[in-house]
Amino acid sequence: MSLPVIVRPEAEADVQQVFAELEGVLAGTERRFLVRLQEVFERIEAMPQLHGIVWRDVRAARLKQFRYVVYFVPYSDRVEVLAVLHSARDPSIWQSRT
């Protein structure tokens, strides 16, 4: 049974910021980021329990080929994405969103 993935506004803002930062790096990098992000969302939707708990009920899934992490909370009827942040960022950023 798959669960719908709900991206909170703060996480959507994270994605927009990363996309904007990657636009000037190398042609197509921002599109590859979005493809990898969609792959993570699909894995989370299918089996959120595959990803380890990093704090309280929050789990984390890494993007392939990018140093970004999707932080999310699975519920019985949905999965809520709290943040999409670079792995070197301070964890208090996403912890404050729980």
C-alpha positions in Angstrom: 0.0 0.0 0.0 1.5 3.3 -1.0 1.0 6.5 1.0 0.5 9.9 -0.5 3.5 12.2 -0.1 2.6 15.7 1.1 5.4 18.3 0.7 5.0 21.0 3.3 5.4 24.6 2.1 8.8 24.9 3.9 10.1 21.8 2.1 8.7 23.2 -1.2 10.7 26.4 -0.5 13.8 24.3 0.1 13.4 22.6 -3.3 12.9 25.9 -5.1 16.0 27.3 -3.4 18.1 24.3 -4.4 16.8 24.5 -8.0 17.7 28.1 -8.2 21.2 27.5 -6.9 21.8 24.6 -9.3 20.6 26.5 -12.4 23.9 28.3 -12.8 26.2 25.4 -12.0 26.1 23.1 -15.1 23.4 22.8 -17.7 20.8 20.2 -16.7 22.0 19.8 -13.1 18.8 21.3 -11.8 16.7 18.9 -13.9 18.8 15.9 -12.6 18.2 17.1 -9.1 14.4 17.0 -9.7 14.6 13.5 -11.2 16.5 12.2 -8.2 14.1 14.0 -5.8 11.1 12.4 -7.6 12.8 9.0 -7.2 13.1 9.5 -3.4 9.5 10.6 -3.2 8.5 7.4 -5.0 10.6 5.2 -2.6 9.1 7.0 0.4 5.6 6.6 -1.0 6.1 2.9 -1.5 8.0 2.0 1.7 8.7 4.8 4.1 9.9 2.3 6.8 13.0 1.5 4.7 14.6 4.7 5.7 16.2 5.2 9.1 14.8 7.3 12.0 17.1 10.3 12.6 15.2 12.1 15.3 11.9 11.3 17.1 9.6 10.1 14.3 11.6 11.9 11.5 13.2 9.7 8.9 15.8 10.6 6.2 16.3 9.6 2.6 19.4 10.7 0.6 19.3 11.7 -3.0 21.5 9.7 -5.3 24.3 11.8 -6.9 23.5 14.8 -4.7 24.4 15.7 -1.1 20.8 16.4 -0.2 18.5 14.7 2.2 14.7 14.5 2.4 13.5 14.6 6.0 10.0 13.2 6.4 7.5 11.8 8.9 5.3 8.8 8.0 1.8 8.7 9.3 -0.8 5.9 8.9 -2.5 7.7 6.0 0.3 9.9 4.5 3.9 10.9 4.5 4.8 14.5 5.2 8.1 16.0 3.8 9.5 18.4 6.3 12.6 19.5 4.5 15.0 19.0 1.6 18.4 20.2 2.7 22.0 19.8 2.0 23.5 17.1 4.2 26.0 19.5 5.8 23.2 21.9 7.0 22.5 22.3 10.7 19.8 19.7 11.8 18.1 22.3 13.9 16.7 23.7 10.7 14.5 20.7 10.0 14.0 19.8 13.6 12.2 23.1 14.2 9.7 22.1 11.5 8.3 19.0 13.4 
